[in-house]
Amino acid sequence: MIAQWCCLVIALAGCADDPDASTDDAGATTTRDAWVADDVDAQTIDEDAGAVESDSGATEEDASMPEPDAGPPPPICPAVDCAGVSGTTTAGRLVALDECGFGLRLERPLAEGEALADALLTRLGAARRRDLAHVLGNLNRQGRAGLSSATSSRLSGLGARGFRWETGDENVDYWYPQGITGSHDAGLTGRTLLLVSWYHKTDARPTKGARLSLVDISDLSRPRYRHLLLVDPVMTASGANFEPAEYDGGGALHAGGITWIGDRIYVADTSRGLRVYDLSRMFAPTNTDDNERIGISGTRSDAHGYAYAVPRVARYVRAGSTCSARFSFVARGDVGGTPALITGEYDADTVNGRVIAWPLDRARALLDDEGSGTAYSLAAAIAGRTRVQGALRTGDVWYLSSSSQDGSDGRLYIAREGRTSTSVNWIRGAEDLYLDASDRLWTAGEHPGQRDVVSIPRPR
């Protein structure tokens, strides 16, 4: 488990010394079925499964007969008409939806994903495994204190604080920051940490996928960080191996939102659901001298030049006949005090993108399915704003991070059901949201040369 003295900021940050290239695994034949999703399976409910007929003529001897099997329990949520959870609204009006329309399930049992990651660690050798404390002791990049003049002016009067990446990461044009989370999400105390995700923006195939930046902002005047590569374990003819985090059909995982729960990092998987990566199973490849290579070949292992890699252990996908949704971002929040993960849909053209809250079992660091195998959403709504890049709910209030609602700058919306949303200025290229232990909302800018990582006190 991650040490309790530690708080983590990971940014999937791209850096100028890592050119956009990737390699195959020395000719190894990869069996991808460990992670390629099945088609969403239809779930059939026998409506009569629990019915027991009563025979008014039953004798006393009949009463001694064992009762028939009552069958499976009824679903927690009844089936809904998916057309009813895909409605419309007007600008500024958040409209609640039937939360029973949405459900997520683990694509494979968690134990299978952990076993595959452990097989990878075994092949790499016990000496290659690393923990969070080790990585925090080896942060190799120095961020810059303070905010750009443009951001300081834009957020004047809002109590803004933050930092900037070193200049190479600030300006690189093939890695783009997206998601943000931190040690408060993970329940850690001690150091104040952030994690920021970046995706590899390139037309080349394959890509380098996605990565995290682990940032220590315990002293915000001296932010220090390091990049970690997200990887997906696979089973090959030669044994367990690993690949970059890409979509099933190719292309870098966008990683538009992340949240850190216990040892696990939840990453938005746009069309499928959520991927889960495990910081307790981090490893160090043997070589960091070749940015073009990834995977194990003989006694050598590479992760595109990165010193540390974080493997996937699970993925959540749409459950059975529940309604489809997109997963553009994810954050940790709550619904009336109940812990939740908040996901949502980016929509550039309409105000009808949806936001959904999913029940979270913090002790297990998994979605809470109440033993049914399906985690049904706690709340859902049509956002009522375009270009939402991140969302968070606490109590009955939704916060919506929009990237370009005011010319080229963003807006942060405060929305409640049945009311017109209010807003405050937000940065240009604003992305995902994170609420820290001091009740400050964080986001990261994505555009080269304008990548402030910034926070303000949560607006009411």
N, C-alpha and C positions, 0 to 999 in steps of 0.2 A: 504493500500500500504506500501511497505517497506520504512522505513525512508531514506531520501536522504543522511543523514550523514553517512550512513552505507555502507561498502563494505564487501563482504562475500567470504570466502574460505570454501567450504564444501568439506570434503573428506569422501567418503564412506569408513570409515576405520574400520577394524576389530580389536577387542582388546582382550587381553588374558583373561580378566575377564568375557567374555561373551561366554560360551561354546556353541557348535553347537547343539542346540536342539530347537524344536518348539512344539506347542501344538495345539489341536483343540479347537473349541469354545464351550466347555461344552455341546456338543451334539446338538448345533443349526444346523438346516437344512439351508444350504446356497443356495441362488438363484444367480447363477453366471452370468445370462444373461445380467446384467448391464454392464459387461466388456468383456465377451467372444465374440470374433469377429464373425460377419457373414462371410460366404464364400464371397470372393471378388465378388461383383455383376457385372454382365456384363452390360455395358452401350451401349445402342443401339441408334445410331444416324440416324434420318430420313433424308436422303440426299435431299429429296424433300420438307422438311418442310417449307422452305422459298420460294419455287417457286410459282409464280403467273403467270398463263397463260395470254397471251394477245390475245384478240379476235378482229381481224381487223374489224369485222362487228359490233362492239359494238355501240349502239345508245346513244344519249344524256341522255336518261332515265337510261341506264345502268350505266352511269358515276356517278349517284347519289346513287347507291347502295354501302353499306359499303364494304370495302375491307376485304378479308378473313384474319384470324389471320396469321401473318407471321411465327408463330411457335417459338421455342426456338432459342436463338442466336447460331451461330456456335461455336465449341470448340476453345479455345485459341490456342491450338496446334493440328495439324492434327494427325491422327493415323500414327504410324510408324511401320516398320517391326522390331520386337524385336531382330531378328537375327543380325540386323545391329548395335545394341548397346551392343553386347556381343562378340566383336572381340578379337584379340590378338595383341601383340606388342613385341618388343625386350627389353631386360634389359636396363634401363636408358632412354627410349623414352616414354614420356607421349603423348598419342594420344587422341585428342578431339573426342567426340561422339555427336550424335544428342540429344540435351537436351530435345526435345519434347517427347522422349521415356518414361520419368519417371513422375509419378504424385502421389501425396498424398492427401487424404481427411480425415476429421474427421470421426472416426468410429461412433460416436454419436454426436449430437449437444452439444456444450460446456455447454450450460445451463443445460442439463441433468446431466452431470458429476459434475458440481458445486452444483446442487441441492442435489445429493446423498451425496457429501462431507458435505454439510450444514446439511442434515438430521443426519449424523453421529455426527457432532458437537452439534446439538440440543440434541441428546440422551446422549452424554457425559456430557452436561451441559455447560453453558456459561463460568463458572469459569475455565474450562479446556482448553480454547483456549489460545494460546500463539502467540506472534509476534517475529520478528527478534531481536528487541531491547532487549526483555526479555532473549532470548537465549544467545545473546552476553554478557549479564550481568552475565551469569552462565556457562561460559566455564570452564571445570573441568580438562583439561589435559594440560600438559606442554611439548611442543616439544623441540627438541635440536637444538641449533644454529649451522650453518655450515653444511658442506657436509662431507661424508666419504672420507677417503684418496683415495680409489679407484676411486670415482667419481671426486674428485679434480684433480687427475692425468690424468684421461681420458679426462677431459674437460679443461686441462691446456691451457691457452692462449685465451680462449673463453669468459672470463668474467663471469664465472658461479657463481651464488648465489643460496641459498636455505636453506632448513632445513631438519631435520630428525624427525620422530615420536618418542614418548617415547618408551622405549625398548619393552614393551609388545606388542604394535602395530607394531613395527618394525619386530618382530619375529613370530607373530601368524601365524599358518599355515592353518587356516580354513577361514580366511578373506583375500581377495586379492584386493589391490587398482587397479583402472582402469581409470575412467574418471576424468577430471579436468576442472574447470571453475573458474570464479572469479567475483568480484564486477564490473570490467570494462565491462564485458559482460552484466551485469544487468543494467548498466548505473547509478550506485551509486557512490557517492562521500563521502569523509570523511575517514572512516577506509578503510584499504586495506585488502580484504578478499579473501579467496579461498574456493572452495568446491571440495572435492575429493570423488568419489564414490568407494565403495568396494562391492564385491559380496561374498556370503556365499558358500565357496568351500567345498562341502560335498556330500557323496553318500546317506546320510539319506534323507528321504522324510516324511513330508514336510521339507522345509528349512526355514531359517530366511530371505531369499530373499536378499535384497540389502540395503545399508545404505550410508549416507553421513557423511563426516567430515567437519564441519564448522570451518575454521581456520582464526584467526586474525593474519595477518603478518604486521600490521601497524608498529610494531617494529620487524624486522626480527631476531633480536638477542634474542627475547623472544616470539616465536610463541606459541599461546594458542589455544586450540580447544575443540570441543565436537562432539560426534557421534549422528546422528539422524537417526531413522529408516524410510525407505520408506514403505508405506502401501497402499493397494488397498481397498477402501470402497466396501462393498457388501450389498445387501439387504437380510435379513434372515426373518424367520417366527417371530422372536422377534423384528425386526426392523433393522435399519442400523447397520452394524458392520464393522470390518476391518480385513484384512489378510496380510501376508507378500507379498512383490513384487516378484512374481514368474511367469514363463512362463505359458501359457494356459495349456500346457501338463504336467506341473510340473517341478521342478528344479528352482534354484535361478535365477532371472533375472541377466544376466551377467553385465549389466550397463557399457559396454565397453567404453562409452563416455557420457559426460553430457555437457550442456551449460545452462546458467542462463540468462533468458530474463525477465525483470521486476520482478514480483513475482513468475514466473514459472521456473521450472527446467525441461528441455528436457532431456530425458534419452533414449539412443539407445535400441531398442527392436529388437533383432537380425534378426529374420525372418519376423517380421510384419511391423515395421516402427519406430515410436517414441512414447514414453509415456510422459505425461506431469503431473508434480506434482506441488503443490501450497504451497509456503512458507507462504502465507497470511492466510492459513487455518491450520497451525500447531496446535497440541494439546499436552497436557501432560496427560498421563494415570494416574489413581489413584494410581497404585502400580508399584514399580520398584524392588521388592524383589524376583521375580521369573523369571529367564531367560528362563523357559520352556513354559511360557504362552503368548498367544497373543489374543486380542479381548476383547469383553465385555461379562461379565457373572454376571447377577444381577446388583449390584451397583459397581462392581469391573471392572476395565479395566487394561490391561497389553499390553506392546509392547516389549516382550522378554527382560525385564529389562531396557529398554531405557527410559529416562525421557521425550523424545520428539519424535513425529512422524509426518511425512509429507505425506498428502494424495494425491492420484492421482485424477485428474479432467478430463483428456482427453487422447485419443490415436489417432495418425495418422496411417492410413493403406494405402496400395496400392489402387489407384483409378481405378476402372473399368478395361478397356482393356489396361491400360498402362503397361509398361514392369516391370518385377519383379527385385528387388535388395535386397541385404542384408544390414543390418544396424549395422555394428560392432562398430561404433564410431560416435560422432557428436561434432561439434565445431561451434563457431560463426566466420564469416568472411565477405567478400564482393566480389562482381564480378564487377569490374570497378566502384566501389563506391556504388553499390546497396547492401544494407544489405542482408546477406544470412546466412543460416545454412548449414554447410558442413558435409556430411555423407560419409561413404565409407565402403569398403569390405575388411576384412582380408583374405589373401590367403597365406598359408604357402608354397605352392608348385610351383605356377606360378606367373608371373608378370602381370597377367590380371585382378587383382582386380580393381574395378571401384571406382571413387570418384565423388560425385554429389553435386552441389550447389543448394539450395532451396531458393526462395525469402522469405524474412522475413518482416512482418509488425511490426516494433518495437513498434509503438504506441499501438497496440492491443496485443502485445506479442504472435502473432500467425503467421503461415505461410500465405503468401499473395496469396490468390486464385483469386484476381481480381473479386470477386463476382460470380465466376463460380462454386464454391464448390470444385474445384480441383486446388491444387497448383502444377504447372508444373515447372520442374527444370530450373534454369537459365543457367547452364553449367554442362557438364559431361565429363569424360575422363577415359581412361584406365591408371592406375597409372604407370605401367612400373617397379614396384619394388615388391618384395615379403615381406611378414610379416609386412605389413603396419598396425599399431595399432592406428594411429590417423592422421588426415589431417586437413589442414586449407588453405584457399585461401584468398589472399588479392591482389587487382588489377588483374594482369594476372599471378601471381605467386602462385603455389601450394607448400605447405610444407608438407612433408610426414615423419611421425615418425615411424621408423622401429625398431623392437625390437632386432633383432639378425643378422644384415647384416655384421658384422665384427667379426667373431668368435662368442663369447658369448655376445659381446657388440652390441649396437645399432648404427644406422646411422640416421642423420637428412638430408633428401634430399630436394633440392631446384629445382623445376621442372617447365619448361615452355613448352608450345606446340611447337613442331618442333625443340627443342634443346635437347641435352644430359643433363640429370640432373647432378648437382654438389652436394656435400655433406660435412658435418662436422661430427666430432665425436659426439656420443650421448650416453646416459647411458645404462647400461645393463637393460633389461626388460622394456624399455621405452614404454609408453602407449599413451594416448590421448594428444592433444595439446590445449593450451590456450594462447592467445596473450593479454598482459596486457596494461595498460594505458601508460607505459613507453617503449612500443614497445619491450618487452621481451617475448620470447616464453618459456612456462612452460610445464613440463611433470612430471609424477610420476612413479617411478620404482615399479614393482609388486612383485618381488621375496623376500621371507622372508630373513631378514638380509641385504638386499640391496635395501632399499626402500627410497632412497633420493627423495625429492621433489625439483626440480631444474629448474632454468631459465637461459637463455643466451640472449644477444641482438639478435634480429632477423637478421639472415644472409641475405645478399643481393645477 
